[in-house]
């Protein structure tokens, strides 16, 4: 029953996304234009630390713009309709799964465009892609829950920006460290950082699953 509800809600999210192509197109335009401005600013291969920091800054803001609409753009009538059909666990799980898929595609496109314009200095592409995948999943779970909280207020986007940055910092620090290791091409993977990254994702998902029902009843 829960799986069918999640499947239905994911399909609903995909259909709404297809109807509102301008939002996704605007995010892609932001990524391409930001990367192109970075290329015009440097016009040469930049040092690894700057390359890494710039990439995650671009991806972070693109992720916030992509996930912000999860609950903020939902009308009260639509939320009430979903409330009568699905459990809160199914709602938050479907949102996180769909946003994870969306951010994974966005991250891959961002990396492709970034390497095309700014240059590719990644030595261990496998580690970088693993980090990017876990980062997309972490951004999705964190920002989806923040979007749900922010949707309960009048200053939705302002509150989302305020709440997002403090709680996303631990995740971002680990992602930057792992991606820097991938750029430097270290022989051994930093398993402690990878375990911390997995732990942060698990904690975020578990917290969302447990706490969202109380938020959903409001």
N, CA and C atoms as a LAMMPS dump frame, in Angstrom:
ITEM: TIMESTEP
0
ITEM: NUMBER OF ATOMS
654
ITEM: BOX BOUNDS ff ff ff
-5.0000000000000000e+02 5.0000000000000000e+02
-5.0000000000000000e+02 5.0000000000000000e+02
-5.0000000000000000e+02 5.0000000000000000e+02
ITEM: ATOMS id mol type element x y z
1 1 1 N 0.835 -1.213 0
2 1 2 C 0 0 0
3 1 3 C 0.866 1.258 0
4 2 1 N 1.853 1.267 0.881
5 2 2 C 2.747 2.432 0.954
6 2 3 C 3.512 2.603 -0.344
7 3 1 N 3.972 1.475 -0.92
8 3 2 C 4.733 1.545 -2.172
9 3 3 C 3.87 2.101 -3.302
10 4 1 N 2.61 1.705 -3.365
11 4 2 C 1.712 2.197 -4.413
12 4 3 C 1.463 3.702 -4.253
13 5 1 N 1.32 4.157 -3.017
14 5 2 C 1.141 5.59 -2.766
15 5 3 C 2.377 6.379 -3.211
16 6 1 N 3.564 5.859 -2.879
17 6 2 C 4.807 6.531 -3.28
18 6 3 C 4.921 6.574 -4.796
19 7 1 N 4.593 5.461 -5.441
20 7 2 C 4.657 5.398 -6.903
21 7 3 C 3.705 6.409 -7.541
22 8 1 N 2.509 6.507 -7.012
23 8 2 C 1.524 7.459 -7.533
24 8 3 C 1.997 8.905 -7.343
25 9 1 N 2.55 9.202 -6.182
26 9 2 C 2.993 10.568 -5.887
27 9 3 C 4.207 10.959 -6.728
28 10 1 N 5.108 10.015 -6.973
29 10 2 C 6.26 10.305 -7.843
30 10 3 C 5.784 10.602 -9.257
31 11 1 N 4.818 9.827 -9.732
32 11 2 C 4.251 10.059 -11.058
33 11 3 C 3.586 11.428 -11.122
34 12 1 N 2.911 11.798 -10.041
35 12 2 C 2.28 13.119 -9.971
36 12 3 C 3.312 14.237 -10.046
37 13 1 N 4.437 14.072 -9.332
38 13 2 C 5.51 15.066 -9.364
39 13 3 C 6.085 15.212 -10.774
40 14 1 N 6.27 14.089 -11.452
41 14 2 C 6.825 14.122 -12.81
42 14 3 C 5.872 14.827 -13.777
43 15 1 N 4.581 14.574 -13.631
44 15 2 C 3.593 15.214 -14.504
45 15 3 C 3.541 16.723 -14.27
46 16 1 N 3.609 17.132 -13.008
47 16 2 C 3.622 18.563 -12.7
48 16 3 C 4.885 19.234 -13.234
49 17 1 N 6.01 18.511 -13.174
50 17 2 C 7.274 19.046 -13.681
51 17 3 C 7.205 19.259 -15.184
52 18 1 N 6.568 18.317 -15.889
53 18 2 C 6.445 18.435 -17.339
54 18 3 C 5.531 19.59 -17.734
55 19 1 N 4.544 19.879 -16.903
56 19 2 C 3.645 20.998 -17.197
57 19 3 C 4.322 22.341 -16.961
58 20 1 N 5.26 22.364 -16.032
59 20 2 C 5.94 23.613 -15.692
60 20 3 C 7.4 23.529 -16.138
61 21 1 N 7.61 23.518 -17.444
62 21 2 C 8.955 23.352 -18
63 21 3 C 9.823 24.592 -17.785
64 22 1 N 9.172 25.737 -17.561
65 22 2 C 9.931 26.978 -17.42
66 22 3 C 10.8 26.962 -16.162
67 23 1 N 10.315 26.346 -15.086
68 23 2 C 11.088 26.306 -13.84
69 23 3 C 12.373 25.515 -14.027
70 24 1 N 12.269 24.321 -14.631
71 24 2 C 13.449 23.498 -14.862
72 24 3 C 14.376 24.149 -15.875
73 25 1 N 13.784 24.761 -16.901
74 25 2 C 14.6 25.468 -17.895
75 25 3 C 15.348 26.637 -17.286
76 26 1 N 14.714 27.323 -16.334
77 26 2 C 15.374 28.438 -15.661
78 26 3 C 16.568 27.981 -14.835
79 27 1 N 16.442 26.816 -14.193
80 27 2 C 17.546 26.27 -13.395
81 27 3 C 18.715 25.883 -14.3
82 28 1 N 18.413 25.238 -15.421
83 28 2 C 19.464 24.865 -16.371
84 28 3 C 20.146 26.101 -16.95
85 29 1 N 19.358 27.125 -17.223
86 29 2 C 19.927 28.379 -17.718
87 29 3 C 20.834 29.013 -16.676
88 30 1 N 20.44 28.935 -15.401
89 30 2 C 21.272 29.462 -14.323
90 30 3 C 22.612 28.739 -14.272
91 31 1 N 22.582 27.41 -14.361
92 31 2 C 23.815 26.619 -14.3
93 31 3 C 24.735 26.965 -15.465
94 32 1 N 24.184 26.969 -16.674
95 32 2 C 25.01 27.233 -17.858
96 32 3 C 25.579 28.639 -17.838
97 33 1 N 24.741 29.622 -17.493
98 33 2 C 25.206 31.012 -17.485
99 33 3 C 26.247 31.256 -16.402
100 34 1 N 26.062 30.635 -15.214
101 34 2 C 27.031 30.801 -14.127
102 34 3 C 28.371 30.178 -14.489
103 35 1 N 28.322 28.988 -15.078
104 35 2 C 29.56 28.328 -15.502
105 35 3 C 30.255 29.142 -16.588
106 36 1 N 29.494 29.688 -17.507
107 36 2 C 30.08 30.483 -18.6
108 36 3 C 30.717 31.763 -18.07
109 37 1 N 30.072 32.392 -17.086
110 37 2 C 30.66 33.587 -16.462
111 37 3 C 31.964 33.22 -15.752
112 38 1 N 31.99 32.059 -15.114
113 38 2 C 33.22 31.589 -14.464
114 38 3 C 34.33 31.384 -15.487
115 39 1 N 33.956 30.825 -16.625
116 39 2 C 34.929 30.618 -17.702
117 39 3 C 35.48 31.952 -18.205
118 40 1 N 34.604 32.937 -18.382
119 40 2 C 35.051 34.255 -18.849
120 40 3 C 35.929 34.947 -17.815
121 41 1 N 35.687 34.658 -16.546
122 41 2 C 36.456 35.307 -15.482
123 41 3 C 37.877 34.763 -15.385
124 42 1 N 38.033 33.441 -15.594
125 42 2 C 39.353 32.833 -15.41
126 42 3 C 40.111 32.671 -16.73
127 43 1 N 39.417 32.114 -17.753
128 43 2 C 40 31.913 -19.083
129 43 3 C 41.276 31.073 -19.064
130 44 1 N 41.457 30.28 -18.035
131 44 2 C 42.604 29.369 -17.969
132 44 3 C 42.321 28.337 -16.878
133 45 1 N 43.138 27.299 -16.833
134 45 2 C 42.964 26.269 -15.812
135 45 3 C 43.225 26.866 -14.437
136 46 1 N 42.25 26.749 -13.557
137 46 2 C 42.376 27.331 -12.228
138 46 3 C 42.898 26.274 -11.258
139 47 1 N 43.328 26.703 -10.086
140 47 2 C 43.873 25.747 -9.117
141 47 3 C 42.748 24.856 -8.575
142 48 1 N 43.101 23.647 -8.112
143 48 2 C 42.089 22.658 -7.707
144 48 3 C 41.124 23.149 -6.628
145 49 1 N 41.618 23.889 -5.634
146 49 2 C 40.747 24.351 -4.548
147 49 3 C 39.673 25.3 -5.057
148 50 1 N 40.068 26.22 -5.935
149 50 2 C 39.105 27.162 -6.508
150 50 3 C 38.111 26.445 -7.403
151 51 1 N 38.605 25.507 -8.215
152 51 2 C 37.747 24.708 -9.105
153 51 3 C 36.69 23.978 -8.283
154 52 1 N 37.122 23.362 -7.196
155 52 2 C 36.228 22.575 -6.351
156 52 3 C 35.197 23.453 -5.648
157 53 1 N 35.64 24.54 -5.061
158 53 2 C 34.738 25.437 -4.331
159 53 3 C 33.7 26.043 -5.258
160 54 1 N 34.133 26.462 -6.43
161 54 2 C 33.222 27.089 -7.39
162 54 3 C 32.158 26.108 -7.868
163 55 1 N 32.57 24.865 -8.086
164 55 2 C 31.61 23.853 -8.536
165 55 3 C 30.506 23.627 -7.511
166 56 1 N 30.87 23.492 -6.234
167 56 2 C 29.865 23.212 -5.206
168 56 3 C 28.998 24.424 -4.909
169 57 1 N 29.533 25.623 -5.085
170 57 2 C 28.714 26.832 -4.924
171 57 3 C 27.615 26.86 -5.988
172 58 1 N 28 26.594 -7.235
173 58 2 C 27.028 26.585 -8.33
174 58 3 C 25.975 25.513 -8.105
175 59 1 N 26.426 24.314 -7.732
176 59 2 C 25.497 23.201 -7.542
177 59 3 C 24.575 23.419 -6.344
178 60 1 N 25.097 24.019 -5.28
179 60 2 C 24.285 24.266 -4.093
180 60 3 C 23.117 25.197 -4.393
181 61 1 N 23.398 26.316 -5.055
182 61 2 C 22.325 27.258 -5.361
183 61 3 C 21.347 26.689 -6.383
184 62 1 N 21.854 25.901 -7.338
185 62 2 C 20.962 25.253 -8.296
186 62 3 C 20.05 24.257 -7.584
187 63 1 N 20.587 23.543 -6.6
188 63 2 C 19.794 22.567 -5.848
189 63 3 C 18.706 23.248 -5.025
190 64 1 N 19.05 24.362 -4.395
191 64 2 C 18.056 25.099 -3.607
192 64 3 C 16.911 25.572 -4.493
193 65 1 N 17.248 26.1 -5.672
194 65 2 C 16.215 26.569 -6.598
195 65 3 C 15.354 25.416 -7.11
196 66 1 N 15.976 24.254 -7.294
197 66 2 C 15.242 23.107 -7.839
198 66 3 C 14.297 22.493 -6.813
199 67 1 N 14.735 22.422 -5.553
200 67 2 C 13.962 21.721 -4.524
201 67 3 C 13.01 22.66 -3.781
202 68 1 N 13.254 23.961 -3.861
203 68 2 C 12.435 24.924 -3.11
204 68 3 C 10.95 24.797 -3.42
205 69 1 N 10.64 24.417 -4.639
206 69 2 C 9.244 24.357 -5.059
207 69 3 C 8.523 23.099 -4.582
208 70 1 N 9.221 22.207 -3.896
209 70 2 C 8.621 20.928 -3.499
210 70 3 C 7.301 21.102 -2.766
211 71 1 N 7.291 21.961 -1.746
212 71 2 C 6.072 22.213 -0.989
213 71 3 C 5.598 23.651 -1.126
214 72 1 N 6.533 24.556 -1.403
215 72 2 C 6.173 25.977 -1.452
216 72 3 C 5.182 26.271 -2.571
217 73 1 N 5.334 25.595 -3.715
218 73 2 C 4.448 25.841 -4.85
219 73 3 C 3.171 25.004 -4.812
220 74 1 N 3.036 24.142 -3.811
221 74 2 C 1.821 23.338 -3.7
222 74 3 C 0.673 24.195 -3.17
223 75 1 N -0.461 24.141 -3.849
224 75 2 C -1.634 24.893 -3.402
225 75 3 C -2.269 24.186 -2.207
226 76 1 N -2.995 24.955 -1.431
227 76 2 C -3.644 24.399 -0.24
228 76 3 C -4.657 23.315 -0.626
229 77 1 N -5.376 23.542 -1.721
230 77 2 C -6.358 22.564 -2.17
231 77 3 C -5.724 21.246 -2.588
232 78 1 N -4.579 21.33 -3.275
233 78 2 C -3.886 20.115 -3.709
234 78 3 C -3.329 19.348 -2.511
235 79 1 N -2.789 20.081 -1.54
236 79 2 C -2.273 19.426 -0.338
237 79 3 C -3.387 18.728 0.441
238 80 1 N -4.543 19.373 0.506
239 80 2 C -5.684 18.771 1.199
240 80 3 C -6.142 17.513 0.484
241 81 1 N -6.11 17.542 -0.85
242 81 2 C -6.496 16.37 -1.641
243 81 3 C -5.52 15.216 -1.404
244 82 1 N -4.219 15.523 -1.404
245 82 2 C -3.205 14.491 -1.155
246 82 3 C -3.333 13.942 0.259
247 83 1 N -3.697 14.825 1.204
248 83 2 C -3.85 14.425 2.61
249 83 3 C -4.893 13.327 2.765
250 84 1 N -5.929 13.379 1.925
251 84 2 C -7.002 12.387 2.021
252 84 3 C -6.634 11.067 1.334
253 85 1 N -5.598 11.09 0.485
254 85 2 C -5.271 9.908 -0.314
255 85 3 C -4.048 9.142 0.185
256 86 1 N -3.063 9.854 0.724
257 86 2 C -1.781 9.226 1.033
258 86 3 C -1.348 9.525 2.462
259 87 1 N -0.503 8.663 2.979
260 87 2 C 0.054 8.859 4.31
261 87 3 C 1.185 9.876 4.246
262 88 1 N 1.487 10.55 5.357
263 88 2 C 2.59 11.521 5.351
264 88 3 C 3.936 10.873 5.035
265 89 1 N 4.144 9.629 5.453
266 89 2 C 5.395 8.931 5.134
267 89 3 C 5.549 8.736 3.629
268 90 1 N 4.438 8.44 2.959
269 90 2 C 4.487 8.27 1.506
270 90 3 C 4.777 9.603 0.818
271 91 1 N 4.211 10.688 1.34
272 91 2 C 4.413 12.012 0.744
273 91 3 C 5.87 12.435 0.815
274 92 1 N 6.464 12.359 2.01
275 92 2 C 7.849 12.822 2.165
276 92 3 C 8.82 11.892 1.435
277 93 1 N 8.538 10.588 1.425
278 93 2 C 9.411 9.646 0.719
279 93 3 C 9.376 9.899 -0.783
280 94 1 N 8.185 10.119 -1.328
281 94 2 C 8.054 10.383 -2.754
282 94 3 C 8.755 11.68 -3.146
283 95 1 N 8.613 12.7 -2.31
284 95 2 C 9.268 13.977 -2.583
285 95 3 C 10.788 13.814 -2.6
286 96 1 N 11.321 13.097 -1.609
287 96 2 C 12.77 12.916 -1.52
288 96 3 C 13.287 12.09 -2.691
289 97 1 N 12.579 11.015 -3.037
290 97 2 C 13.009 10.162 -4.152
291 97 3 C 12.992 10.935 -5.458
292 98 1 N 11.91 11.67 -5.704
293 98 2 C 11.831 12.433 -6.957
294 98 3 C 12.888 13.528 -7.01
295 99 1 N 13.058 14.262 -5.918
296 99 2 C 14.06 15.328 -5.896
297 99 3 C 15.477 14.782 -6.013
298 100 1 N 15.721 13.596 -5.457
299 100 2 C 17.032 12.955 -5.595
300 100 3 C 17.32 12.628 -7.053
301 101 1 N 16.314 12.103 -7.74
302 101 2 C 16.471 11.807 -9.169
303 101 3 C 16.703 13.085 -9.97
304 102 1 N 15.944 14.123 -9.647
305 102 2 C 16.079 15.4 -10.345
306 102 3 C 17.454 16.017 -10.109
307 103 1 N 17.922 16.004 -8.855
308 103 2 C 19.214 16.595 -8.54
309 103 3 C 20.369 15.765 -9.086
310 104 1 N 20.198 14.453 -9.197
311 104 2 C 21.242 13.613 -9.788
312 104 3 C 21.461 13.982 -11.246
313 105 1 N 20.36 14.179 -11.976
314 105 2 C 20.467 14.596 -13.376
315 105 3 C 21.052 16 -13.465
316 106 1 N 20.576 16.891 -12.62
317 106 2 C 21.078 18.267 -12.613
318 106 3 C 22.565 18.314 -12.277
319 107 1 N 23.003 17.495 -11.32
320 107 2 C 24.413 17.453 -10.929
321 107 3 C 25.289 16.952 -12.071
322 108 1 N 24.812 15.909 -12.76
323 108 2 C 25.569 15.365 -13.885
324 108 3 C 25.698 16.398 -15.008
325 109 1 N 24.607 17.103 -15.292
326 109 2 C 24.648 18.141 -16.33
327 109 3 C 25.551 19.298 -15.92
328 110 1 N 25.473 19.651 -14.638
329 110 2 C 26.312 20.728 -14.114
330 110 3 C 27.789 20.369 -14.249
331 111 1 N 28.145 19.121 -13.887
332 111 2 C 29.528 18.673 -13.988
333 111 3 C 29.99 18.647 -15.438
334 112 1 N 29.121 18.191 -16.341
335 112 2 C 29.462 18.126 -17.763
336 112 3 C 29.741 19.512 -18.339
337 113 1 N 28.831 20.445 -18.057
338 113 2 C 29.003 21.819 -18.548
339 113 3 C 30.223 22.473 -17.9
340 114 1 N 30.405 22.195 -16.623
341 114 2 C 31.528 22.775 -15.877
342 114 3 C 32.872 22.305 -16.439
343 115 1 N 32.98 20.998 -16.715
344 115 2 C 34.219 20.471 -17.276
345 115 3 C 34.441 20.965 -18.704
346 116 1 N 33.355 21.164 -19.43
347 116 2 C 33.457 21.629 -20.814
348 116 3 C 34.019 23.039 -20.895
349 117 1 N 33.562 23.921 -20.006
350 117 2 C 33.986 25.323 -20.058
351 117 3 C 35.224 25.596 -19.198
352 118 1 N 35.194 25.133 -17.954
353 118 2 C 36.256 25.475 -17.006
354 118 3 C 37.445 24.525 -17.115
355 119 1 N 37.185 23.28 -17.526
356 119 2 C 38.256 22.304 -17.656
357 119 3 C 38.077 21.157 -16.687
358 120 1 N 38.638 19.998 -17.03
359 120 2 C 38.539 18.806 -16.191
360 120 3 C 39.88 18.542 -15.523
361 121 1 N 39.915 18.649 -14.202
362 121 2 C 41.147 18.392 -13.45
363 121 3 C 40.964 17.239 -12.475
364 122 1 N 39.866 16.471 -12.634
365 122 2 C 39.566 15.366 -11.721
366 122 3 C 40.453 14.173 -12.062
367 123 1 N 41.184 13.683 -11.069
368 123 2 C 42.05 12.531 -11.252
369 123 3 C 41.315 11.211 -11.001
370 124 1 N 40.433 11.195 -10.001
371 124 2 C 39.666 9.99 -9.665
372 124 3 C 38.191 10.28 -9.918
373 125 1 N 37.749 10.016 -11.151
374 125 2 C 36.38 10.348 -11.538
375 125 3 C 35.358 9.471 -10.805
376 126 1 N 35.719 8.233 -10.494
377 126 2 C 34.794 7.336 -9.792
378 126 3 C 34.44 7.88 -8.414
379 127 1 N 35.452 8.275 -7.66
380 127 2 C 35.214 8.843 -6.328
381 127 3 C 34.401 10.126 -6.417
382 128 1 N 34.702 10.95 -7.425
383 128 2 C 33.969 12.206 -7.576
384 128 3 C 32.499 11.94 -7.884
385 129 1 N 32.205 10.952 -8.738
386 129 2 C 30.819 10.637 -9.085
387 129 3 C 30.078 10.039 -7.894
388 130 1 N 30.759 9.212 -7.094
389 130 2 C 30.137 8.664 -5.88
390 130 3 C 29.8 9.791 -4.909
391 131 1 N 30.751 10.712 -4.744
392 131 2 C 30.522 11.871 -3.877
393 131 3 C 29.363 12.713 -4.388
394 132 1 N 29.317 12.909 -5.693
395 132 2 C 28.251 13.716 -6.301
396 132 3 C 26.893 13.053 -6.124
397 133 1 N 26.847 11.734 -6.232
398 133 2 C 25.587 11.006 -6.07
399 133 3 C 25.068 11.115 -4.634
400 134 1 N 25.955 10.883 -3.662
401 134 2 C 25.558 11.011 -2.265
402 134 3 C 25.224 12.464 -1.915
403 135 1 N 25.94 13.404 -2.533
404 135 2 C 25.649 14.82 -2.313
405 135 3 C 24.279 15.208 -2.825
406 136 1 N 23.909 14.704 -3.998
407 136 2 C 22.582 14.981 -4.557
408 136 3 C 21.49 14.42 -3.663
409 137 1 N 21.716 13.217 -3.147
410 137 2 C 20.74 12.589 -2.255
411 137 3 C 20.634 13.356 -0.939
412 138 1 N 21.783 13.811 -0.426
413 138 2 C 21.774 14.581 0.824
414 138 3 C 21.112 15.928 0.67
415 139 1 N 21.426 16.638 -0.426
416 139 2 C 20.781 17.922 -0.697
417 139 3 C 19.274 17.741 -0.814
418 140 1 N 18.867 16.679 -1.497
419 140 2 C 17.444 16.438 -1.716
420 140 3 C 16.696 16.234 -0.396
421 141 1 N 17.213 15.347 0.461
422 141 2 C 16.519 15.037 1.717
423 141 3 C 16.486 16.235 2.658
424 142 1 N 17.596 16.967 2.729
425 142 2 C 17.637 18.145 3.604
426 142 3 C 16.723 19.256 3.105
427 143 1 N 16.854 19.593 1.835
428 143 2 C 16.12 20.735 1.292
429 143 3 C 14.629 20.443 1.155
430 144 1 N 14.273 19.179 0.946
431 144 2 C 12.847 18.823 0.876
432 144 3 C 12.165 19.074 2.211
433 145 1 N 12.808 18.667 3.294
434 145 2 C 12.234 18.883 4.626
435 145 3 C 12.193 20.369 4.958
436 146 1 N 13.233 21.109 4.586
437 146 2 C 13.239 22.557 4.828
438 146 3 C 12.128 23.234 4.032
439 147 1 N 11.905 22.772 2.806
440 147 2 C 10.822 23.32 1.99
441 147 3 C 9.47 23.082 2.64
442 148 1 N 9.305 21.915 3.255
443 148 2 C 8.041 21.615 3.949
444 148 3 C 7.83 22.546 5.129
445 149 1 N 8.907 22.824 5.873
446 149 2 C 8.811 23.74 7.021
447 149 3 C 8.523 25.163 6.546
448 150 1 N 9.24 25.58 5.5
449 150 2 C 9.088 26.953 4.998
450 150 3 C 7.712 27.198 4.396
451 151 1 N 7.063 26.146 3.893
452 151 2 C 5.747 26.322 3.268
453 151 3 C 4.671 26.701 4.275
454 152 1 N 4.965 26.529 5.564
455 152 2 C 3.993 26.856 6.606
456 152 3 C 4.04 28.332 7.002
457 153 1 N 4.924 29.103 6.404
458 153 2 C 5.068 30.519 6.741
459 153 3 C 4.761 31.382 5.53
460 154 1 N 4.688 32.696 5.764
461 154 2 C 4.432 33.625 4.662
462 154 3 C 5.697 33.92 3.86
463 155 1 N 6.83 34.096 4.56
464 155 2 C 8.095 34.383 3.876
465 155 3 C 8.784 33.062 3.519
466 156 1 N 8.219 32.359 2.534
467 156 2 C 8.665 31.009 2.23
468 156 3 C 10.131 30.938 1.828
469 157 1 N 10.491 31.678 0.769
470 157 2 C 11.84 31.583 0.228
471 157 3 C 12.866 32.18 1.186
472 158 1 N 12.485 33.226 1.905
473 158 2 C 13.403 33.821 2.877
474 158 3 C 13.736 32.829 3.982
475 159 1 N 12.703 32.187 4.521
476 159 2 C 12.918 31.214 5.588
477 159 3 C 13.693 30.007 5.079
478 160 1 N 13.439 29.594 3.86
479 160 2 C 14.15 28.444 3.317
480 160 3 C 15.639 28.738 3.203
481 161 1 N 15.98 29.948 2.768
482 161 2 C 17.394 30.324 2.666
483 161 3 C 18.053 30.36 4.039
484 162 1 N 17.318 30.876 5.036
485 162 2 C 17.87 30.983 6.387
486 162 3 C 18.07 29.601 7.014
487 163 1 N 17.099 28.712 6.824
488 163 2 C 17.18 27.384 7.428
489 163 3 C 18.154 26.459 6.701
490 164 1 N 18.295 26.643 5.397
491 164 2 C 19.073 25.701 4.587
492 164 3 C 20.554 25.723 4.914
493 165 1 N 21.143 26.912 4.94
494 165 2 C 22.592 27.008 5.016
495 165 3 C 23.19 26.442 6.303
496 166 1 N 22.641 26.726 7.5
497 166 2 C 23.267 26.15 8.701
498 166 3 C 23.244 24.628 8.729
499 167 1 N 22.123 24.011 8.343
500 167 2 C 22.02 22.557 8.45
501 167 3 C 22.721 21.832 7.305
502 168 1 N 22.989 22.548 6.216
503 168 2 C 23.634 21.899 5.074
504 168 3 C 25.148 21.996 5.143
505 169 1 N 25.668 22.826 6.051
506 169 2 C 27.108 23.031 6.153
507 169 3 C 27.887 21.751 6.477
508 170 1 N 27.473 20.932 7.477
509 170 2 C 28.231 19.692 7.738
510 170 3 C 28.319 18.793 6.51
511 171 1 N 27.208 18.658 5.791
512 171 2 C 27.202 17.85 4.568
513 171 3 C 28.14 18.444 3.527
514 172 1 N 28.09 19.755 3.373
515 172 2 C 28.911 20.422 2.358
516 172 3 C 30.403 20.292 2.667
517 173 1 N 30.759 20.362 3.939
518 173 2 C 32.173 20.231 4.337
519 173 3 C 32.719 18.857 3.945
520 174 1 N 31.925 17.806 4.204
521 174 2 C 32.353 16.451 3.854
522 174 3 C 32.441 16.288 2.335
523 175 1 N 31.475 16.836 1.615
524 175 2 C 31.482 16.741 0.152
525 175 3 C 32.699 17.432 -0.453
526 176 1 N 33.03 18.598 0.064
527 176 2 C 34.191 19.337 -0.448
528 176 3 C 35.481 18.56 -0.18
529 177 1 N 35.579 17.952 0.992
530 177 2 C 36.782 17.184 1.327
531 177 3 C 36.938 15.978 0.407
532 178 1 N 35.852 15.229 0.194
533 178 2 C 35.914 14.037 -0.649
534 178 3 C 36.185 14.396 -2.11
535 179 1 N 35.525 15.436 -2.601
536 179 2 C 35.742 15.836 -3.993
537 179 3 C 37.153 16.372 -4.206
538 180 1 N 37.731 17.012 -3.191
539 180 2 C 39.122 17.465 -3.281
540 180 3 C 40.068 16.271 -3.363
541 181 1 N 39.779 15.21 -2.611
542 181 2 C 40.57 13.989 -2.7
543 181 3 C 40.482 13.379 -4.099
544 182 1 N 39.27 13.432 -4.687
545 182 2 C 39.089 12.908 -6.041
546 182 3 C 39.864 13.733 -7.061
547 183 1 N 39.875 15.039 -6.884
548 183 2 C 40.622 15.92 -7.789
549 183 3 C 42.123 15.666 -7.682
550 184 1 N 42.605 15.468 -6.457
551 184 2 C 44.036 15.216 -6.242
552 184 3 C 44.441 13.806 -6.652
553 185 1 N 43.464 12.897 -6.776
554 185 2 C 43.766 11.537 -7.205
555 185 3 C 44.494 10.719 -6.163
556 186 1 N 44.067 10.797 -4.909
557 186 2 C 44.7 10.011 -3.85
558 186 3 C 44.466 8.512 -4.086
559 187 1 N 45.489 7.718 -3.786
560 187 2 C 45.407 6.28 -4.052
561 187 3 C 44.338 5.594 -3.2
562 188 1 N 44.232 5.988 -1.935
563 188 2 C 43.272 5.372 -1.028
564 188 3 C 42.09 6.308 -0.779
565 189 1 N 40.881 5.751 -0.82
566 189 2 C 39.687 6.54 -0.545
567 189 3 C 39.605 6.813 0.957
568 190 1 N 39.095 7.978 1.289
569 190 2 C 38.886 8.349 2.696
570 190 3 C 37.579 7.713 3.164
571 191 1 N 37.685 6.486 3.678
572 191 2 C 36.493 5.734 4.063
573 191 3 C 35.769 6.368 5.242
574 192 1 N 36.51 7.028 6.121
575 192 2 C 35.858 7.688 7.266
576 192 3 C 34.915 8.791 6.789
577 193 1 N 35.38 9.591 5.826
578 193 2 C 34.532 10.659 5.282
579 193 3 C 33.346 10.084 4.522
580 194 1 N 33.559 8.986 3.807
581 194 2 C 32.455 8.344 3.091
582 194 3 C 31.408 7.807 4.067
583 195 1 N 31.867 7.222 5.167
584 195 2 C 30.931 6.719 6.18
585 195 3 C 30.165 7.866 6.842
586 196 1 N 30.85 8.975 7.074
587 196 2 C 30.179 10.155 7.637
588 196 3 C 29.119 10.666 6.667
589 197 1 N 29.453 10.659 5.373
590 197 2 C 28.504 11.113 4.348
591 197 3 C 27.272 10.217 4.32
592 198 1 N 27.482 8.911 4.375
593 198 2 C 26.356 7.973 4.407
594 198 3 C 25.537 8.162 5.683
595 199 1 N 26.219 8.349 6.802
596 199 2 C 25.547 8.543 8.092
597 199 3 C 24.688 9.804 8.078
598 200 1 N 25.205 10.886 7.51
599 200 2 C 24.427 12.128 7.428
600 200 3 C 23.175 11.948 6.586
601 201 1 N 23.291 11.197 5.486
602 201 2 C 22.123 10.932 4.645
603 201 3 C 21.083 10.102 5.383
604 202 1 N 21.547 9.083 6.093
605 202 2 C 20.625 8.205 6.817
606 202 3 C 19.916 8.968 7.93
607 203 1 N 20.66 9.786 8.664
608 203 2 C 20.068 10.567 9.75
609 203 3 C 19.027 11.544 9.211
610 204 1 N 19.338 12.184 8.102
611 204 2 C 18.407 13.156 7.523
612 204 3 C 17.118 12.487 7.062
613 205 1 N 17.243 11.361 6.385
614 205 2 C 16.061 10.651 5.887
615 205 3 C 15.217 10.125 7.045
616 206 1 N 15.878 9.56 8.047
617 206 2 C 15.149 9.033 9.206
618 206 3 C 14.426 10.152 9.954
619 207 1 N 15.102 11.293 10.1
620 207 2 C 14.474 12.431 10.786
621 207 3 C 13.271 12.944 10.007
622 208 1 N 13.401 13.031 8.695
623 208 2 C 12.287 13.48 7.859
624 208 3 C 11.117 12.523 7.951
625 209 1 N 11.411 11.233 7.93
626 209 2 C 10.363 10.21 7.981
627 209 3 C 9.599 10.243 9.304
628 210 1 N 10.321 10.529 10.381
629 210 2 C 9.706 10.532 11.703
630 210 3 C 9.006 11.842 12.041
631 211 1 N 9.589 12.966 11.603
632 211 2 C 9.078 14.279 11.995
633 211 3 C 8.031 14.842 11.046
634 212 1 N 8.091 14.439 9.778
635 212 2 C 7.151 15.026 8.799
636 212 3 C 5.683 14.787 9.129
637 213 1 N 5.283 13.624 9.65
638 213 2 C 3.855 13.442 9.993
639 213 3 C 3.304 14.505 10.924
640 214 1 N 4.113 14.982 11.879
641 214 2 C 3.641 16.038 12.786
642 214 3 C 3.464 17.358 12.034
643 215 1 N 4.349 17.64 11.09
644 215 2 C 4.235 18.842 10.269
645 215 3 C 3.065 18.727 9.305
646 216 1 N 2.825 17.526 8.796
647 216 2 C 1.78 17.274 7.813
648 216 3 C 0.389 17.488 8.403
649 217 1 N 0.226 17.211 9.685
650 217 2 C -1.098 17.368 10.303
651 217 3 C -1.52 18.824 10.422
652 218 1 N -0.534 19.745 10.394
653 218 2 C -0.872 21.161 10.483
654 218 3 C -1.434 21.681 9.18
